[in-house]
Amino acid sequence: MAKVAVVGAGFVGLSSAYWLMQDGHDVTVFDPQGVGANTGGASYGNAGTFANYACIPVNNPSVFRDLPRYLLSSQSPLRVRWSYLPMLAPWLAQFLWHSTPSRYTHSATALAALLGRAQDGYTAMVQQAGLASFIRQKECLYLYSGAAAFKASQGTLALRESLGVPTRVVDRQEVQALEPQLNPLFDRGVLFPGSWHLTDPAGFLMSLSAWLARGGMQLRAEAVRTLSPQAQHVVVDSTSGPEAYDHVAICAGAFSRGLAAQCGDKVPLDTERGYHLLYPGVSDLISRPVGWAERGFYMTPMARGIRVAGTVELAGLNTRKHPGLLQLLTHSSQRAIHGLGTPTEQWLGYRPTLPDGLPVLGRASKSARVIYAFGHQHIGLTLGGLSGTVVADLVAGRSSTMDLGPYAASRFR
Ligand SMILES: Cc1cc2nc3c(=O)[nH]c(=O)nc-3n(C[C@H](O)[C@H](O)[C@H](O)COP(=O)(O)OP(=O)(O)OC[C@H]3O[C@@H](n4cnc5c(N)ncnc54)[C@H](O)[C@@H]3O)c2cc1C
């Protein structure tokens, strides 16, 4: 049995704690925000979809065509804060470099390899920790309001199918039959069989954490300041002082870059900020997550109401919200669904994103005792469980059945 520290208590960190404890390790999770807090990371406020179909990275060849329009349109779900551009430039340059057809196909293939096994990371956890009540088995529906956007999506649809993602195209009539409260704006839709969603992502994590705590996990509401890998252990210096651990897993989402640098890896991690709104008490207006493709957001029926979540803002890790994106989410959702009312909650979260759209999963350069599991961009809920199995395999020294090469931090050297 090893003494293992996990940095971060989002989907990736707590799933890692679960799988490490399955191997009998003594696990301490550090997070200054505790679990399920509505600040800090991305896990609290996401759209709740288990999106095992989402193998199309944001870095794709269409950005060269679409970027100017996105940056200039008031309807655009992508915004850049111009004052952040000098800090963003190196990330952006690499992002464009990874958007060529061959590099994009490489990223999509490597994402599909993870997504195809994503369910394996959750099945036992959900059953053992009694989390099934948070899950609704209703496949997600992507919607297209314009024929041009649907036509433009044909390439990505074909790539998904070639990578083993099941899809079913539905026409205007079937969209209305599936979700009658949608206003008749949508020409086409795509269903993703096998996907599901959570009715309360933070509730799921809080229940998992409580179950893990009953099994012996320690949760410390402290920030890890430094990591010092040594030959026989790693010193974790948190707000309560230094302590030695046999292994450390860095699962701090968009906040992982500095800690990885201390362990020998300069990774170009930045954040794609995203937002959500909540329309309370109206969740029965839709039966499944519906995503409006052109507007870049989902509307998900959750326990407290319909959560409208999405958009991308490139503006770093500060807390200033973008009023234009919040307005876009409000107006677009009210246009899409009849009878929503007025939103009551506005949340900003930080998706952790590398320029090639792939997470970092693997060992640190400086020490095999430090494991990385961060950078899950738009699909960290979906890949949290599986990433936890990777962390546990690496700590145990088990040879993984997956080729971790595409996800190594060293790819950025
Ligand atoms: C609007 C929006 C919608 C989304 N929708 C979906 C979706 O439908 N499906 C999906 O799969 N994904 C979705 N995502 C993405 C998903 O939420 C993230 O990929 C995922 O939450 C990342 O999980 P994580 O555990 O890596 O990081 P986080 O959830 O960000 O957790 C990292 C934690 O590390 C802690 N931390 C930071 N620094 C330190 C430190 N020094 N010491 C200790 N702790 C530290 C933070 O407090 C934080 O709690 C969405 C994201 C957004 C923003």
The ligand as a Gaussian input file, in Angstrom:
#p B3LYP/6-31G(d) Opt

LIG

0 1
 C      -19.475000      25.339000     -19.619000
 C      -18.827000      23.980000     -19.576000
 C      -19.535000      22.872000     -20.002000
 C      -18.933000      21.611000     -19.986000
 N      -19.673000      20.504000     -20.333000
 C      -19.110000      19.274000     -20.255000
 C      -19.880000      18.122000     -20.545000
 O      -21.079000      18.191000     -20.812000
 N      -19.261000      16.896000     -20.514000
 C      -17.939000      16.775000     -20.198000
 O      -17.425000      15.656000     -20.210000
 N      -17.198000      17.863000     -19.860000
 C      -17.745000      19.094000     -19.886000
 N      -17.005000      20.195000     -19.581000
 C      -15.584000      20.028000     -19.271000
 C      -15.375000      19.488000     -17.874000
 O      -16.157000      20.199000     -16.959000
 C      -13.888000      19.608000     -17.508000
 O      -13.088000      19.031000     -18.516000
 C      -13.644000      18.871000     -16.212000
 O      -14.470000      19.383000     -15.181000
 C      -12.199000      18.971000     -15.789000
 O      -12.100000      18.245000     -14.592000
 P      -10.798000      18.271000     -13.754000
 O      -11.016000      17.417000     -12.570000
 O       -9.621000      17.991000     -14.634000
 O      -10.592000      19.807000     -13.358000
 P      -11.479000      20.776000     -12.471000
 O      -12.882000      20.381000     -12.379000
 O      -11.191000      22.141000     -12.961000
 O      -10.863000      20.556000     -11.027000
 C       -9.560000      20.966000     -10.712000
 C       -9.535000      21.281000      -9.224000
 O       -8.184000      21.543000      -8.852000
 C       -8.213000      22.466000      -7.798000
 N       -6.908000      23.082000      -7.684000
 C       -6.357000      24.019000      -8.505000
 N       -5.131000      24.343000      -8.068000
 C       -4.887000      23.570000      -6.971000
 C       -3.778000      23.454000      -6.083000
 N       -2.667000      24.176000      -6.256000
 N       -3.873000      22.601000      -5.056000
 C       -4.983000      21.834000      -4.869000
 N       -6.057000      21.906000      -5.695000
 C       -6.004000      22.770000      -6.730000
 C       -9.331000      23.437000      -8.186000
 O       -9.847000      24.113000      -7.039000
 C      -10.346000      22.521000      -8.853000
 O      -11.394000      22.159000      -7.963000
 C      -17.582000      21.477000     -19.558000
 C      -16.880000      22.587000     -19.090000
 C      -17.495000      23.836000     -19.096000
 C      -16.728000      25.021000     -18.559000

